[in-house]
């Protein structure tokens, strides 16, 4: 029973977000659209924490990508230095 309710809720919010994307002529639904839909449907108590989580997640992923890029650049420059020696 609980799973059915959760599935219905997810479908309800996703449908609202999808409609927004359709009106904006976009094909990709993202986390911001889901937060907007939750607010539009009156679930402000959930939208705020979800938006904060999404922001922290994006910050973390950005930091992780920057670290990966720095490590790759470091490895490439070491390889170039070794090949020039």
C-alpha positions as CSV (number, residue, x, y, z in Angstrom):
1,X,0.0,0.0,0.0
2,X,2.8,2.4,1.0
3,X,4.6,1.8,-2.3
4,X,1.5,2.5,-4.3
5,X,1.1,5.9,-2.5
6,X,4.7,6.8,-3.0
7,X,4.5,5.8,-6.7
8,X,1.4,7.9,-7.1
9,X,3.0,10.9,-5.4
10,X,6.1,10.7,-7.6
11,X,4.0,10.4,-10.7
12,X,1.9,13.4,-9.6
13,X,4.9,15.7,-9.0
14,X,6.7,14.4,-12.1
15,X,3.7,15.1,-14.3
16,X,3.5,18.7,-13.1
17,X,7.2,19.2,-13.8
18,X,6.9,17.5,-17.2
19,X,4.1,19.8,-18.1
20,X,6.2,22.8,-17.2
21,X,9.0,21.5,-19.5
22,X,6.6,20.9,-22.3
23,X,5.3,24.5,-22.1
24,X,8.9,25.7,-22.2
25,X,9.6,23.4,-25.2
26,X,12.2,21.4,-23.3
27,X,12.6,17.7,-23.4
28,X,14.8,17.2,-20.3
29,X,13.3,17.4,-16.8
30,X,15.8,18.3,-14.1
31,X,15.9,18.6,-10.3
32,X,15.0,22.3,-10.4
33,X,11.8,21.3,-12.3
34,X,10.9,18.8,-9.6
35,X,11.4,21.4,-6.9
36,X,9.3,23.9,-8.8
37,X,6.5,21.3,-9.2
38,X,6.6,20.5,-5.5
39,X,6.2,24.2,-4.7
40,X,3.5,24.7,-7.3
41,X,1.6,21.7,-5.9
42,X,1.8,23.1,-2.3
43,X,4.5,20.8,-1.0
44,X,6.7,23.7,0.1
45,X,7.8,21.9,3.3
46,X,9.5,19.3,1.0
47,X,10.6,21.5,-1.8
48,X,12.9,23.7,0.4
49,X,15.0,20.8,1.8
50,X,15.1,19.1,-1.6
51,X,16.4,22.3,-3.2
52,X,19.1,22.6,-0.5
53,X,20.1,19.0,-1.0
54,X,20.2,19.5,-4.8
55,X,22.4,22.6,-4.4
56,X,24.8,20.7,-2.0
57,X,24.9,17.7,-4.4
58,X,25.8,20.0,-7.4
59,X,28.5,21.7,-5.3
60,X,29.9,18.3,-4.3
61,X,29.8,17.0,-7.9
62,X,31.5,20.2,-9.2
63,X,34.2,19.9,-6.6
64,X,34.7,16.3,-7.4
65,X,34.9,17.1,-11.2
66,X,37.5,19.8,-10.5
67,X,39.6,17.4,-8.4
68,X,39.5,14.8,-11.1
69,X,40.4,17.4,-13.7
70,X,43.3,18.6,-11.6
71,X,44.6,15.1,-11.1
72,X,44.3,14.4,-14.8
73,X,46.2,17.6,-15.7
74,X,48.8,16.7,-13.1
75,X,49.3,13.3,-14.6
76,X,49.5,14.6,-18.1
77,X,52.0,17.3,-17.2
78,X,54.2,14.7,-15.4
79,X,54.0,12.4,-18.5
80,X,55.1,15.3,-20.7
81,X,57.9,16.2,-18.4
82,X,59.1,12.6,-18.3
83,X,58.9,12.3,-22.1
84,X,60.9,15.5,-22.6
85,X,63.7,14.4,-20.2
